[in-house]
Amino acid sequence: MERQREGVAKAKGKYKGRAPTARAKADDVRRLAAEGKTREAIAAKLGIGVASVYRILAASAALSSEI
């Protein structure tokens, strides 16, 4: 924890955390799912976790049901 604080202080409070890689591929996930690919195949093709695929598709379904 202390080393992390030192690093954040060195960056002058500009710590932004890890970049969300799976969310950047959300459009590809939805496209491949629409093509009928399995969740596992989508995850393998895009290099993300299966849980991320499910999360993206669940969020998409929630958004489309609200409209």
C-alpha positions in Angstrom: 0.0 0.0 0.0 2.8 2.4 0.9 4.6 1.7 -2.4 1.4 2.4 -4.3 0.9 5.7 -2.5 4.5 6.7 -3.3 3.9 5.9 -7.0 0.7 7.9 -7.0 2.4 10.8 -5.3 5.2 10.6 -7.9 2.6 10.8 -10.7 1.3 13.9 -9.0 -2.1 12.4 -8.3 -2.6 11.4 -11.9 -3.2 7.7 -11.2 -5.9 6.4 -13.4 -5.8 2.7 -12.9 -5.8 0.0 -15.4 -7.4 0.7 -18.8 -10.7 -1.3 -19.4 -9.7 -3.6 -22.3 -12.9 -5.6 -22.5 -15.3 -2.7 -22.7 -13.3 -1.3 -25.6 -14.3 -4.5 -27.5 -18.0 -4.3 -26.7 -19.1 -3.6 -30.2 -17.1 -6.7 -31.4 -18.7 -8.8 -28.7 -22.2 -7.8 -29.7 -21.5 -8.4 -33.4 -20.0 -11.8 -32.9 -22.9 -12.8 -30.6 -25.4 -11.7 -33.3 -23.5 -13.9 -35.7 -24.3 -16.9 -33.4 -20.8 -17.4 -32.0 -20.6 -19.0 -28.5 -19.6 -17.0 -25.5 -16.4 -19.0 -25.2 -15.5 -18.5 -28.9 -16.1 -14.8 -28.6 -13.8 -14.6 -25.6 -11.1 -16.6 -27.2 -11.2 -14.6 -30.5 -11.0 -11.2 -28.7 -8.6 -12.2 -26.0 -11.0 -11.4 -23.1 -12.6 -13.5 -20.4 -15.8 -15.3 -20.8 -17.2 -13.4 -17.8 -16.5 -10.2 -19.6 -18.5 -11.4 -22.6 -21.4 -12.2 -20.4 -21.2 -8.9 -18.6 -21.1 -6.9 -21.9 -24.1 -8.9 -23.3 -26.1 -8.5 -20.1 -25.5 -4.7 -20.1 -26.6 -4.6 -23.8 -29.7 -6.5 -23.0 -30.5 -4.3 -20.1 -30.1 -1.2 -22.3 -32.3 -2.5 -25.1 -35.1 -3.5 -22.7 -35.2 0.0 -21.2 -35.9 1.6 -24.6 
